[in-house]
Amino acid sequence: MTKKETIELTNTRYRLGYHVSAPSGWINDPNGFCYFDGYYHVFFQHHPHSAEWGPMHWGHARSKDLVHWESLPIALTPGDKEDEDGCFSGSAIEKDGVLYLFYTGHHYYGDGDKEHFWQNQNMAYSTDGIHFTKYENNPVIAKEPGDNTHHFRDPKVWEKDGVYYMILGSQGEDGLGRAIVYSSEDLLEWDYVGPISKATGLKTEGFMWECPDFFNLDGKDILLLSPQGMHAQGKDYLNLFQTGYFIGNHDYTTAEFTRGEFHELDKGHDFYATQTTLAPDGRRIVIAWMDMWESPMPEQEDGWAGALTIPRELRLKNNHLYMTPVKELETLRVEELNHDTTTVTKELCLVKEALSNELLIDVPLKHSEEQELIISLKTSENDLVLLTYSNKTNEFILKRNDKDDLRYGTIQSCDELSLRVFIDTSSIEIFINDGELVFTERFYTEEKPEVCLSVSEEQTISYTVYRLENDAVSYN
């Protein structure tokens, strides 16, 4: 296969039905998530020539409704002087009817050491949202600030009070992760403002802060990011790299962001590199890479790798980010397969052959300290995903058959559990109590698994099962 050939998709056994991916090849971080000229656009880190990570391009898809996605031509291809070894992650912003992409140019020194690189920030633009021209005077930011290391990437740009701001993930010369900010009057000339926040310690908050996003939600400023190098703390921060947020208040006149502690946004194994956008109606929508670095990806054998999560709305409640599927996803429902209120004595099968389904499950709690519930996604041979809830601790424990590490999450004490579950061919996303707690997982089986609910004591539940459209993403 020559360098310019696109890898072929050879098998669709794990292919997702309503999650954005590439026609073939590798994808990771979502980029440039925005609303422009009547469409939602999402770009993503993409290597079209293999199902492995490689020189990063920007893949591209668009949608009128956040549900049905149309695959578009590659938006950015590396190889020019400003991005010779990769067009790394970034963002998009509209100004005067033009869509601007800001991205990191990646450069190796040519000594064979993949950790020996330098990075700059570049811009491309489009009037039709499909065909992009790289700015002739790139880079717009040629090098990192003097107190920074070579880790200097993932620009997110926004506008406030007529001024444009760019936040970047970086690493200070002390080896700690941090977020730095630039400002501009015209999107072309950028002035360094300085760091707005940095890690308080290497083990506690990491050596590099990737994919930062900064926005105001319900009166608070939110710094959403993916720190690398955080150590596990008990049942928290168990992924290789984390994704979460700081809540605080930002003073634009002094560039000081006063913030609290780091909180994980999703407790699953497969959630990284978030990016948000504002919907036309003011909702803050987030999307993420639905995988994790160094995780097995069996779909690579079939000519593709990686996908994005379903779009989710963010809300701030009691100093906690709640994350729920966007309301538009209800249009995925093709057929109601079951709707019932019943008493379960031991186990109830909710779906016999899950392939593309949504489940709504409501369980009134008895406040028995011994009460346990288990949601299982399983085949005849394996429990693919087991989610156990204990009323004694208000804790959920998730176990996967292909992982030897558990994931944990706790909710506030409540009188009723409400679960909303999205199952695709090789993914499951579980939203608990209106998004107070979320688990995102990939799984792999060539069987159609069933979904069951088990109880430790007799329990009345209500549930609804929908069959979902399984071809909502079109690949050109």
C-alpha positions in Angstrom: 0.0 0.0 0.0 1.5 3.4 -1.0 1.4 6.3 1.3 -1.6 8.0 -0.5 -3.8 4.9 -0.6 -6.7 4.9 1.9 -7.0 1.7 3.8 -10.1 -0.4 3.0 -12.8 -1.5 5.4 -12.8 -5.3 5.2 -15.4 -6.3 7.8 -18.4 -4.6 9.5 -18.8 -6.9 12.4 -18.0 -4.2 15.0 -19.1 -1.2 12.9 -21.2 1.3 14.8 -24.6 2.4 13.5 -25.1 5.9 15.0 -21.7 7.0 16.3 -19.4 9.1 14.2 -16.3 7.3 12.8 -14.3 7.5 9.6 -15.1 5.6 6.5 -11.9 3.6 7.3 -8.7 4.2 9.1 -7.8 5.4 12.5 -9.5 8.3 14.5 -9.1 9.8 17.9 -9.8 13.2 19.4 -12.8 15.2 18.2 -11.8 18.6 16.8 -13.5 21.8 15.6 -17.0 20.9 17.0 -19.2 23.8 16.0 -22.4 25.0 14.4 -21.9 26.7 11.0 -24.2 27.6 8.1 -27.1 25.3 9.3 -25.0 22.3 10.2 -23.2 20.9 13.2 -19.7 20.1 12.2 -17.3 17.7 13.9 -13.8 17.1 12.8 -11.5 14.4 14.3 -7.9 13.3 14.4 -7.6 10.8 11.5 -5.1 8.6 9.8 -6.7 7.5 6.5 -3.8 5.2 5.4 -4.0 2.6 8.2 -6.0 1.6 11.2 -3.0 2.6 13.4 -2.2 6.1 14.7 -0.1 7.9 12.1 0.5 11.4 10.7 -2.7 13.2 11.8 -5.2 14.5 9.3 -8.6 16.2 10.1 -11.5 13.9 9.2 -14.8 15.6 8.9 -18.6 15.0 9.3 -21.6 17.2 9.5 -25.2 16.9 10.7 -28.3 19.1 10.7 -29.7 17.4 13.8 -26.7 15.9 15.9 -28.1 12.5 14.9 -27.7 11.8 11.2 -24.1 12.4 10.1 -22.7 12.8 6.6 -19.1 12.0 6.0 -17.2 14.8 4.2 -13.8 15.0 2.6 -10.7 15.3 4.7 -10.4 18.9 5.9 -6.7 19.2 6.7 -3.8 17.1 5.4 -0.3 17.4 6.9 2.9 17.8 5.0 3.2 21.6 4.5 6.0 23.5 6.2 3.8 24.6 9.1 2.5 21.1 9.8 4.9 18.7 8.1 4.4 15.8 10.6 0.8 16.2 11.6 -2.3 18.4 11.9 -2.9 17.9 15.6 -6.1 18.8 17.6 -7.8 22.1 17.6 -11.1 24.0 17.3 -13.3 26.0 15.0 -15.0 29.4 15.2 -17.2 31.4 12.8 -16.5 35.0 12.0 -18.3 37.1 9.4 -19.6 34.1 7.5 -16.2 32.3 7.4 -15.3 29.2 9.4 -11.8 29.2 10.9 -10.0 26.1 12.1 -7.2 26.5 14.6 -4.9 23.5 14.9 -1.4 22.4 16.1 1.3 21.7 13.6 3.5 18.8 14.7 7.2 18.6 13.8 9.8 15.9 14.4 13.5 16.7 14.5 14.2 13.7 12.3 16.4 11.7 14.8 13.9 8.8 15.1 12.9 9.9 18.6 9.1 10.3 18.7 9.4 12.3 21.9 11.7 14.8 20.2 9.4 17.2 18.5 8.2 20.8 18.4 4.8 22.3 17.9 3.2 25.5 16.6 -0.4 26.9 16.1 -1.9 27.3 12.7 -5.2 28.4 11.0 -7.2 27.4 8.0 -10.5 28.9 6.7 -13.5 28.1 4.6 -16.6 29.8 3.3 -18.5 26.6 2.5 -17.6 24.6 5.6 -16.2 21.8 3.4 -13.1 23.0 1.5 -10.4 24.6 3.6 -7.4 26.8 2.8 -4.4 27.0 5.1 -3.6 30.6 6.0 -0.7 31.9 3.9 1.0 33.4 6.9 1.0 30.4 9.2 1.9 29.8 11.9 -0.2 32.3 13.8 1.8 31.3 16.9 5.3 30.2 15.9 6.5 28.8 19.2 5.7 28.1 22.8 6.3 30.7 25.5 9.8 30.8 27.2 8.7 29.1 30.4 7.1 26.2 28.5 8.4 22.8 27.3 7.8 21.5 23.8 4.3 20.3 24.9 2.2 23.1 23.4 -1.0 22.0 21.6 -4.8 21.7 21.1 -6.0 25.3 20.7 -9.6 26.1 21.7 -10.8 29.5 20.5 -13.8 31.6 21.7 -15.0 35.1 21.7 -16.0 37.3 24.6 -16.9 41.0 24.5 -15.3 41.5 21.1 -12.0 39.8 22.0 -10.9 36.4 20.8 -9.2 34.0 23.2 -7.2 30.9 22.6 -6.5 28.3 25.4 -3.8 25.8 24.9 -2.8 22.6 26.7 0.8 22.8 27.8 3.6 21.8 30.2 5.5 24.4 32.2 9.3 24.2 32.4 8.8 22.7 35.9 7.2 19.6 34.3 3.7 20.3 35.5 0.6 20.5 33.3 -1.1 23.8 32.7 -3.4 25.8 30.5 -2.2 29.0 28.9 -4.1 31.7 27.1 -3.6 34.1 24.1 -5.8 36.9 23.0 -6.5 38.5 19.6 -8.6 41.2 18.0 -8.8 39.6 14.6 -7.9 35.9 14.8 -4.6 36.6 13.0 -2.3 38.3 15.5 -2.1 36.7 18.9 -0.7 38.1 22.2 0.4 35.9 25.0 -1.7 36.5 28.2 -0.2 33.8 30.4 -1.2 30.6 32.3 -4.6 30.7 33.8 -4.2 27.5 35.8 -1.6 24.8 36.4 -1.3 21.5 38.2 -0.7 21.6 41.9 1.4 18.4 41.8 2.7 15.9 39.3 0.9 12.9 40.8 -2.3 14.7 41.7 -2.9 16.8 38.5 -0.5 15.6 35.9 2.5 16.5 33.7 0.5 17.6 30.6 -3.0 19.1 30.2 -4.4 18.1 26.8 -7.5 19.2 24.9 -8.5 22.2 27.2 -11.9 23.7 26.7 -13.1 26.8 28.6 -16.7 28.1 28.9 -19.2 29.6 31.2 -22.2 27.4 32.3 -24.9 28.5 34.6 -22.9 31.4 36.0 -19.6 29.4 36.6 -16.5 29.1 34.5 -15.6 25.6 33.6 -12.1 24.3 32.5 -12.7 21.0 30.8 -9.5 19.1 30.0 -7.6 15.8 29.8 -4.7 15.7 32.2 -1.9 13.1 31.6 0.1 11.6 34.3 -2.4 11.7 37.2 -2.0 8.8 39.6 -5.0 6.8 40.7 -6.4 7.8 44.0 -8.4 5.0 45.5 -11.3 4.4 43.1 -10.7 7.6 41.1 -8.5 8.3 38.1 -8.1 4.7 37.0 -7.7 5.2 33.2 -4.3 5.6 31.6 -5.2 9.3 31.1 -8.2 11.2 32.6 -10.8 13.6 31.4 -12.6 16.0 33.7 -13.1 19.5 34.9 -12.4 22.3 37.3 -15.3 24.7 38.3 -14.3 28.2 39.2 -14.5 31.9 38.3 -12.3 33.6 35.7 -11.3 37.3 35.9 -10.7 38.4 32.3 -9.0 41.6 33.4 -6.4 39.8 35.5 -6.4 36.5 33.7 -6.9 34.7 37.0 -8.9 31.5 37.2 -9.8 30.6 40.7 -10.9 27.0 40.7 -11.7 24.0 42.9 -10.7 20.3 42.7 -10.5 18.1 39.6 -13.6 15.9 38.9 -13.9 13.1 36.3 -16.6 13.7 33.8 -17.2 10.0 32.8 -16.3 7.0 34.9 -16.0 4.5 32.0 -12.9 3.0 30.4 -13.5 4.7 27.0 -13.8 8.4 27.3 -11.1 11.0 26.4 -10.4 14.3 24.7 -13.7 16.2 25.0 -14.8 19.2 23.0 -17.8 21.3 23.4 -19.9 23.7 21.3 -22.9 26.0 21.9 -26.0 24.9 20.1 -28.1 27.7 18.5 -30.6 27.4 21.4 -27.8 28.0 24.0 -27.2 24.4 25.2 -23.6 23.4 25.9 -23.0 20.2 23.9 -20.0 17.9 24.5 -18.6 15.0 22.4 -15.5 12.8 23.1 -13.3 10.1 21.7 -15.0 6.8 22.7 -11.7 4.9 23.3 -8.5 5.2 25.4 -4.8 5.2 24.5 -3.2 1.7 24.7 -6.5 -0.1 24.8 -7.0 -3.1 22.5 -9.1 -2.2 19.4 -10.1 -5.5 17.7 -11.7 -3.5 14.9 -8.2 -2.6 13.6 -8.2 -6.0 12.0 -11.1 -4.8 9.9 -9.5 -1.6 8.6 -10.8 1.0 11.1 -10.3 2.1 14.7 -12.0 4.5 17.0 -15.3 6.4 17.2 -16.9 9.4 18.9 -19.5 9.3 21.7 -23.1 10.4 21.2 -23.5 14.2 21.7 -24.4 15.0 25.3 -25.7 18.1 26.9 -23.9 19.5 29.9 -25.7 21.1 32.9 -24.2 22.4 36.2 -26.0 21.3 39.3 -24.8 21.4 42.9 -21.3 22.1 41.7 -21.3 18.9 39.6 -21.5 18.6 35.8 -24.4 16.4 34.7 -24.2 14.9 31.2 -27.3 13.7 29.3 -27.9 12.5 25.8 -29.1 15.4 23.6 -32.8 15.5 23.1 -32.4 15.1 19.3 -31.4 11.4 19.9 -35.0 10.5 20.5 -35.4 10.7 16.7 -33.2 7.6 16.5 -36.1 5.5 17.8 -37.5 3.3 15.1 -39.7 1.1 17.1 -40.8 0.6 20.7 -40.0 -3.1 21.4 -41.3 -3.3 25.0 -42.9 -1.1 27.7 -43.8 -2.7 31.0 -44.0 -2.4 34.7 -43.3 -5.7 36.4 -42.0 -7.4 39.5 -38.6 -9.0 39.3 -37.8 -11.8 41.7 -34.4 -12.8 40.4 -33.5 -11.9 36.8 -35.4 -10.3 33.9 -34.2 -10.3 30.3 -34.9 -6.8 28.9 -33.5 -7.3 25.4 -32.9 -10.7 23.8 -30.8 -9.5 20.9 -29.2 -6.1 21.5 -27.7 -4.5 18.5 -28.9 -0.9 18.3 -31.1 -0.1 21.3 -32.0 2.4 23.9 -33.3 1.3 27.3 -35.1 3.4 29.9 -35.1 1.7 33.3 -36.8 3.1 36.5 -36.3 1.3 39.8 -38.0 2.6 43.1 -35.6 1.9 45.9 -36.6 0.2 49.2 -33.7 1.6 51.2 -32.8 -1.9 52.2 -29.1 -1.9 53.0 -28.7 -5.3 51.3 -30.5 -4.3 48.1 -28.3 -4.8 45.0 -29.1 -4.5 41.3 -27.0 -5.8 38.4 -27.4 -4.7 34.8 -25.6 -7.2 32.5 -24.8 -7.1 28.8 -23.9 -10.7 28.0 -23.6 -13.5 25.4 -24.1 -17.2 25.9 -20.4 -17.4 26.9 -19.5 -14.1 28.5 -20.7 -11.3 30.7 -19.4 -8.5 28.5 -20.3 -5.7 30.9 -21.6 -6.0 34.4 -22.8 -2.9 36.3 -23.6 -3.5 40.0 -25.4 -1.1 42.3 -25.4 -1.3 46.1 -28.1 0.7 48.0 -25.9 0.4 51.1 -23.1 2.5 49.6 -24.9 4.3 46.7 -22.0 2.9 44.6 -21.9 1.5 41.1 -19.2 -0.9 40.1 -18.5 -1.7 36.4 -16.7 -4.8 35.3 -15.8 -5.8 31.7 -14.8 -9.2 30.6 -11.8 -8.0 28.6 -10.4 -5.8 31.3 -8.9 -6.8 34.7 -9.7 -3.5 36.3 -13.0 -2.2 37.7 -14.5 1.2 37.4 -16.4 2.9 40.2 -18.9 5.7 40.6 -21.1 7.0 43.4 -24.5 8.8 43.3 -26.3 10.8 45.9 -28.9 9.0 48.1 -32.2 8.8 46.2 -35.6 7.2 46.2 -35.5 6.0 42.6 -32.8 4.9 40.2 -33.2 6.1 36.6 -31.0 4.6 33.9 -30.8 5.5 30.2 -28.7 3.1 28.2 -27.5 3.4 24.6 -26.2 0.2 23.0 -24.6 0.2 19.6 -22.8 -2.7 17.8 -19.7 -2.4 19.9 -20.4 0.3 22.5 -22.6 1.0 25.5 -23.2 4.4 27.2 -25.0 4.4 30.6 -26.5 7.5 32.0 -27.6 7.3 35.7 -30.1 9.7 37.4 -30.2 12.3 34.6 -26.5 12.1 34.0 -25.2 12.5 37.5 -23.0 9.5 36.8 -22.0 8.2 33.3 -20.1 5.1 32.1 -18.9 4.8 28.5 -17.6 1.5 27.3 -16.5 -0.4 24.1 -17.2 -4.1 23.9 -16.6 -6.7 21.2 -18.7 -9.7 20.3 -19.9 -11.2 17.0 -23.1 -12.5 18.8 -26.1 -10.3 19.5 -25.9 -9.9 23.3 -28.8 -9.8 25.6 -29.4 -7.2 28.4 -30.6 -8.5 31.8 -31.5 -7.0 35.1 -30.8 -9.0 38.3 -32.0 -8.2 41.8 -31.0 -9.4 45.2 -34.6 -9.1 46.5 -38.0 -8.8 44.9 -38.3 -5.5 43.1 -40.8 -3.7 40.9 -39.4 -1.9 37.9 -40.6 0.0 34.9 -38.8 -0.2 31.6 -39.0 0.8 28.0 -36.9 -0.7 25.1 -36.5 1.0 21.7 -34.9 -0.3 18.6 -32.7 2.4 17.1 -31.8 3.4 13.6 -28.5 1.6 12.8 -27.4 3.5 9.7 -27.5 7.1 10.9 -23.9 7.8 9.7 -23.4 7.9 5.9 -20.0 7.3 4.5 -19.2 8.7 1.1 
